[in-house]
């Protein structure tokens, strides 16, 4: 009996060893199929995309920009000699509409991939809401653009003549709405990147933070929808003699920052920004010293304001 049991045990062992590889293969196949069936159809996501601005020598394209700059006015509409309200509210703000076009000409392509651009801005004279507009103003900037969307041009010395400071800030908002700051590496939806960049006409470096939110379709363009935040420090001086045509003397130091948030649709194949919607603010403090003018107080004075900025730019041709 004992010998018979040993014989059968040995026989069963031989059969099991022969069947084991088959069982293992069948089990692996079942597990693999089950895993494949359980994977969502979109689990692979979108392949990483390389985003680059593309330029061709001699080409031109134009953006239409509209928006508003809202400037709080001290005691606007208040009684004479009433307490000054520097912060400003919706009821005592000067609203200046922005309506301009930016015509861009690709003058030259450089060997390193950058492009020399000539940007001609035609702006309707910014007058408070409800007042007739004056003659349009035309200005031209020559900048160098990188394939990553960074614009490099003449920088401010940090000394301004009054209204130039506001013009520079509105110009920065307009430039920010016709370029997108792109990543150095391929990205997929959800990816983020940040960098320090030069900004034309501003003495300080800007900090840019970006998110590739999703793929979208804008008209005939397949686009990457980007959320971009730009923070630019402001540190400059205003020569009161230049600002008032000699009617006052002294200096005003302006400090603070400009913060803009843009929702950009960037055409992937064409390598060009199609539409940009920007909102932001310039939080500034003005310190005045050495004032000499009729009725002016010689002691240093300070005031602060938060200027609201909205911009929408669309590629029109």
C-alpha positions in Angstrom: 0.0 0.0 0.0 2.7 2.4 0.9 4.6 1.7 -2.3 1.4 2.3 -4.3 0.8 5.7 -2.6 4.4 6.8 -3.4 3.9 5.8 -7.0 0.7 7.9 -7.4 2.2 10.9 -5.7 5.2 10.8 -8.1 2.9 10.5 -11.0 0.8 13.5 -9.9 3.9 15.5 -9.4 5.0 14.8 -13.0 1.7 15.8 -14.4 1.6 19.1 -12.3 5.1 20.0 -13.5 4.1 19.6 -17.1 0.9 21.6 -16.7 2.5 24.5 -14.6 3.9 26.5 -17.5 0.6 26.3 -19.3 -1.3 27.4 -16.3 1.1 30.3 -15.7 0.8 31.5 -19.3 -3.0 31.3 -19.2 -3.0 33.2 -15.9 -0.7 35.9 -17.2 -2.9 36.3 -20.4 -6.0 36.6 -18.3 -4.4 39.3 -16.0 -3.1 41.2 -19.0 -6.4 41.3 -20.8 -8.2 42.4 -17.6 -5.7 45.2 -17.0 -6.0 46.3 -20.6 -9.8 46.4 -20.3 -9.6 48.4 -17.1 -7.4 51.2 -18.6 -9.5 54.2 -19.6 -9.4 55.1 -23.3 -7.7 58.5 -22.5 -5.3 57.3 -19.8 -2.4 57.9 -22.1 -3.3 61.6 -22.2 -1.9 64.0 -24.8 1.6 63.5 -26.0 4.0 66.2 -24.9 4.0 69.1 -27.3 6.8 71.5 -28.2 5.5 75.1 -28.3 7.5 77.6 -30.3 6.9 81.0 -31.9 7.5 80.7 -35.7 8.7 83.7 -37.8 9.3 84.2 -41.5 11.2 87.2 -42.8 9.0 89.8 -44.4 5.7 88.6 -43.0 3.3 90.9 -41.2 0.4 90.3 -38.9 -1.8 92.6 -36.8 -3.5 92.4 -33.4 -6.6 94.4 -32.3 -6.4 95.4 -28.6 -9.2 96.8 -26.5 -9.5 97.4 -22.8 -9.5 99.9 -20.0 -7.2 101.5 -17.4 -9.0 102.5 -14.3 -7.1 105.1 -12.2 -8.3 106.0 -8.7 -8.5 109.8 -8.3 -7.9 111.5 -4.9 -11.2 113.1 -3.7 -12.6 112.9 -7.2 -16.0 114.6 -7.1 -15.6 115.6 -3.4 -15.9 119.0 -1.8 -13.0 121.4 -1.8 -10.5 120.9 1.0 -12.2 117.6 1.9 -10.1 114.7 3.1 -8.1 113.1 0.3 -8.9 109.5 -0.4 -5.9 108.1 -2.1 -7.1 104.5 -2.4 -9.9 105.4 -4.8 -13.2 103.5 -5.3 -15.4 102.6 -8.2 -17.1 105.9 -7.8 -14.0 108.1 -7.9 -11.9 106.4 -10.6 -10.8 107.8 -13.9 -11.6 105.2 -16.6 -9.5 105.5 -19.7 -10.5 103.2 -22.6 -7.7 101.5 -24.6 -8.3 100.9 -28.3 -5.3 100.1 -30.4 -3.7 98.0 -33.1 -0.3 96.4 -33.1 1.1 95.8 -36.6 4.1 93.4 -36.4 6.7 93.1 -39.2 9.3 90.4 -39.1 12.3 92.4 -40.3 15.0 89.8 -40.1 15.7 86.3 -38.9 18.9 85.8 -36.9 21.2 82.7 -37.0 20.3 81.8 -33.4 16.6 81.5 -34.2 15.6 84.9 -32.9 13.7 87.4 -35.0 14.0 91.2 -35.3 10.5 92.7 -35.1 9.1 96.1 -35.8 5.9 96.8 -33.8 3.9 99.8 -34.8 1.1 100.6 -32.3 -1.7 102.9 -33.4 -3.7 104.0 -30.4 -6.8 106.1 -30.2 -6.1 109.0 -27.7 -7.0 107.7 -24.2 -9.7 110.0 -22.9 -11.9 109.4 -19.9 -15.1 107.5 -20.7 -17.8 109.8 -22.1 -15.4 112.4 -23.5 -14.5 112.7 -27.2 -11.3 111.1 -28.3 -8.4 113.1 -29.8 -6.2 112.2 -32.7 -4.7 108.7 -32.7 -1.0 108.4 -31.7 1.5 106.2 -33.5 4.6 104.7 -31.9 7.1 102.1 -33.1 9.3 99.7 -31.1 12.1 97.6 -32.5 12.4 94.4 -30.4 14.1 91.0 -30.7 11.8 88.1 -30.2 12.9 84.6 -29.2 11.2 81.4 -30.2 10.0 81.1 -26.6 8.1 84.4 -27.0 10.4 86.7 -24.9 10.6 90.2 -26.3 13.8 92.1 -25.7 14.3 95.8 -26.5 15.4 99.1 -25.1 15.1 99.3 -21.4 14.0 102.3 -19.4 16.7 104.2 -17.4 14.3 104.3 -14.4 13.8 108.0 -14.8 10.5 109.2 -16.4 8.8 112.4 -17.2 5.4 111.9 -15.7 2.9 110.6 -18.2 5.5 108.3 -19.7 5.3 106.0 -16.7 1.6 105.3 -17.4 2.3 104.9 -21.1 5.0 102.4 -20.3 2.7 100.4 -18.1 -0.1 100.3 -20.6 2.5 99.4 -23.2 3.7 96.5 -21.1 0.1 95.2 -20.8 -0.4 95.5 -24.6 2.9 93.7 -25.4 2.0 91.0 -22.9 -1.2 90.4 -24.8 0.5 89.8 -28.2 3.1 87.3 -27.1 3.0 84.1 -25.1 5.9 82.9 -22.8 6.6 79.3 -23.8 8.5 76.5 -22.1 11.9 75.3 -23.1 10.8 71.6 -23.0 7.9 69.7 -24.5 4.8 70.0 -22.2 1.4 68.2 -21.7 -1.8 69.7 -20.2 -1.3 70.3 -16.5 2.4 71.1 -16.8 3.8 74.3 -15.3 6.9 76.4 -15.9 8.4 79.8 -14.7 11.2 82.1 -15.7 12.7 85.5 -15.4 12.4 87.6 -18.6 13.3 91.0 -19.9 10.5 93.4 -20.7 11.0 96.3 -23.2 10.8 99.8 -21.6 10.9 98.5 -18.0 14.1 98.6 -16.0 13.4 95.5 -13.9 13.2 91.8 -14.8 9.7 90.2 -14.8 8.7 86.9 -13.2 6.5 84.8 -15.4 4.5 81.7 -14.2 2.6 79.6 -16.7 0.3 76.6 -16.9 -0.6 74.6 -19.9 -4.3 74.2 -19.1 -5.8 72.3 -22.1 -6.0 71.8 -25.8 -8.6 74.0 -27.5 -9.9 74.9 -30.9 -10.2 78.6 -31.8 -11.8 78.9 -35.3 -9.5 77.0 -37.6 -6.6 76.9 -35.2 -5.7 74.0 -32.9 -4.4 75.8 -29.8 -2.8 75.3 -26.4 -4.7 77.2 -23.8 -2.2 78.8 -21.4 -2.7 80.7 -18.2 0.2 83.2 -17.7 1.0 85.4 -14.8 3.5 88.2 -15.1 4.8 90.3 -12.2 7.0 93.3 -13.0 8.6 95.4 -10.2 8.4 99.1 -10.7 11.1 101.4 -9.3 11.5 104.7 -11.1 11.6 108.5 -10.6 9.5 111.2 -12.1 11.2 114.6 -12.8 8.5 117.0 -11.8 10.1 119.8 -13.9 9.7 117.6 -17.0 6.2 116.4 -16.0 4.9 120.0 -15.4 6.9 121.8 -18.1 8.8 123.7 -15.5 5.9 124.7 -13.3 7.1 122.6 -10.4 10.4 121.2 -9.2 11.4 118.2 -7.2 11.2 114.4 -7.6 8.6 111.7 -7.2 9.7 108.1 -6.6 7.3 105.5 -7.9 7.6 102.0 -6.4 5.4 98.9 -6.5 4.6 96.3 -9.1 2.5 95.5 -12.1 0.7 92.1 -12.1 -1.0 90.8 -15.2 -3.0 87.5 -15.7 -3.5 86.3 -19.3 -5.6 83.6 -20.7 -3.8 82.8 -24.0 -4.7 80.6 -27.0 -1.5 79.8 -28.8 -1.8 78.1 -32.3 0.5 75.1 -32.1 1.1 74.5 -35.8 1.3 78.2 -36.8 3.4 79.1 -33.8 1.5 82.3 -33.1 -0.7 83.8 -30.4 -4.4 83.9 -31.6 -6.2 85.5 -28.7 -5.3 86.9 -25.3 -7.5 88.1 -22.5 -5.6 90.0 -19.7 -6.6 91.5 -16.4 -4.4 93.0 -13.8 -3.3 95.9 -11.6 -0.5 98.2 -10.9 -0.1 98.7 -7.2 2.0 101.8 -6.8 3.3 104.1 -4.1 4.4 107.6 -5.0 6.8 109.5 -2.6 7.3 113.1 -3.4 10.2 115.2 -2.2 11.7 118.7 -2.8 8.5 120.0 -4.3 8.5 123.7 -5.3 5.3 125.0 -6.9 2.5 127.5 -6.1 0.5 126.1 -3.2 2.7 123.1 -2.8 3.9 121.8 0.6 7.6 121.4 0.7 7.6 118.4 3.1 7.8 114.9 1.6 4.4 113.4 0.8 3.3 109.9 -0.1 0.3 108.5 -1.9 -0.7 105.0 -3.0 -3.0 103.7 -5.7 -4.1 100.5 -7.3 -4.6 101.0 -11.1 -6.8 98.4 -12.7 -5.9 97.1 -16.2 -8.0 95.0 -18.6 -6.8 94.0 -22.1 -8.1 91.8 -24.9 -6.0 91.2 -28.0 -7.1 89.2 -31.1 -5.1 88.3 -34.2 -7.0 89.9 -37.1 -4.7 89.2 -40.0 
